Amino acid sequence: MRKSAITIALFLAFLGPQLFGQDFTGLATYKTAMKMNIAMDSTEMSADQQSLMQQRLMKALQKEYELSFNAYESNWKEVGKLDKETASDGIQIVMVGAGGGEDGLLYKNTKEANFIETTDAFGKLFLVSGAMEKPEWKITDESKQIGQYTCYKATSEREVTETRMTEMNGEKVETEEKRMQTTTVWYTPDIPVAHGPDTYWGLPGLILEASNGNRVIICNKVVLNPKNKAVITIPSKGKKVTAEAYEEIMREQSQKMRKMYGGGKRKGQSGNSISISIDN
């Protein structure tokens, strides 16, 4: 009976947005959090200072986003920013390559499998476009409730590159390490669209939760056919670049920033300036 119920749910989901009609729209709100461990020089910072730094960093990485969508198109945009905290001890956090500034807007079209994104990176606005590669999702029969929706678990894997800064003989050395990253999502066939938060998509139902081991995205509100109909916007501001060109620009700028900050501490400073590179 359980497998039959899943089969029916997936069958209905694959029928897609046709079930809701051409004028169907929706709005989902998500919150994100980043898991991160930071190793700091114990001669520069006490255990209490390190703990405080961890807490401040985690708070800085907590964000809220909105996903507005219709049958085949969606917009993903940050809707609120936490106030910047002024540290009494003068500690400053410099986010390298975080991207997605105030002008950040991601447009996805699941029917055409392409995206357009406007993003503020290193003080410059870019208009990035390209094709969306559908993840090779492994759909399972594992389920759980998220709010009023029954959700099913799906996973995918991809190779990622991690950059590490280490010190050898007084010199900062940058190394790269490749590893497989597993992404776990929970989607609901009750909302039969192939949308999801951020860059996630391609399942027979709206993705309500996603985690890649470092970053967690959780939906806390869904409104279908809101009174004020969701309007999907195609970004148009910024310097036009391809996704490949943008990745190369970001890689070069991140390397420059890491060299500038010495992988975490500027030469001649007391060690109270920390530079962190984040891969979302």
VOKE-651557 format. One record per residue (C-alpha): x, y, z. Coordinates in steps of 0.2 Angstrom, whole numbers, plus 5000, padded with zeros to 4 digits. Example, Ala and Ser with C-alpha at 12.3 -4.5 7.8 and 13.67 -1.06 7.14 Angstrom:
! residues 2
506249785039/506849955036/
END
This chain:
! residues 280
500050005000/501450125004/502350094987/500650114978/500350284987/502150344982/501850294964/500250384963/500950544971/502450534959/501250504944/500250654949/501850764951/502550714934/500950784927/501650944933/500951124934/499551074922/498551024937/498551194944/498251294927/499251414918/498851564930/499551464945/500851554956/501651524973/502751604986/503851504998/505051575012/506651495017/507951515030/509751465027/511151425039/512951375037/513951245046/515751295048/517251245059/518751375060/520451335066/521251485074/522951515082/522751495100/524251615104/523251755095/521451715102/520851635118/519551495118/518251615123/518651735109/518651585097/516951535103/516251705101/516951725084/516151555079/514451625085/514651795076/515051705060/513551585061/512451735064/513151825049/512751675038/510951655043/509851725029/508051735024/507551705005/505951704995/505551584981/504151654969/503651534956/502351494942/502251344932/503951344924/504851504930/505551554947/506451694956/507551674971/508051824981/508651874998/507251965008/508152015024/509852055030/510352045049/511052205056/512952205056/513652175074/514952295080/516252195089/516852275105/518552185103/518852255085/518752085077/518252105059/517551965047/517951985029/516851875018/517851825002/516751774987/515151764996/514251844981/512351874981/512352054987/510752164988/510552164970/510551974969/509151894959/509151724952/507951674938/507651494933/506651424919/506351234922/505551214905/507051284895/508351224908/509251394909/509551534921/509951714922/510651794938/511151964943/512451964958/513552094966/515252024968/516752114974/515852284972/515352244954/513652194947/513652044935/512251974924/512651784923/511751664911/511951484906/511151314905/510551224920/511151044921/509850934929/510650834944/510550644944/509350634958/509150464967/507350464973/506950364989/505350304997/505850385014/504650525019/504350655032/503150795036/503650975033/502251075039/500651015031/501650935016/502150755015/503950755008/505050625000/506950615001/508150624986/510050634985/511350674972/513250684971/514450804963/516350834964/516850994973/518551074975/519051144992/520451274994/521451265010/522751395016/524151315027/525851385033/527451295029/529151365035/528351535037/527551545020/525651535016/525351385004/523651364995/523151184991/521651114982/520750954987/519350874977/517950774985/516250704982/514850804990/513150734994/511650844993/510050785002/508350864998/506550845003/505250884990/503350874990/502350804976/500850894983/501551054974/501950974957/503251094951/505051064947/505651214957/506751224972/507751354983/509351424976/510051324962/509151164967/507751094954/507250954944/506150844955/504350804953/503850924967/504351084976/505951064986/505651115004/507251075012/509051055006/510751015014/512450985006/513350955023/513851135025/512351235021/510551195026/509051275018/507351255026/505651315020/504551385034/503051455024/502151415007/500751515000/499951444984/499051574973/499351714984/498151864984/499451974976/499951864962/501851824961/502651914947/504251834940/505651954934/506951914922/508552004928/509352134916/510552234926/512452204926/513952154915/513452014904/514551854906/514351674904/514251554919/516051494915/516751664913/515951714930/516751564939/518451614932/518251794937/517751734955/519151614956/520451744951/519751874963/519651754977/521451714975/521951894975/520951924991/521751764999/523451834995/523052005001/522451945018/523751805019/522551665022/521851745037/523051875044/523752025036/525652055039/526052185052/524352165061/523852095077/522851945070/521152015073/520652025055/520051855048/519651815030/518551665026/518151595009/516451515008/515851394994/513951384994/
END
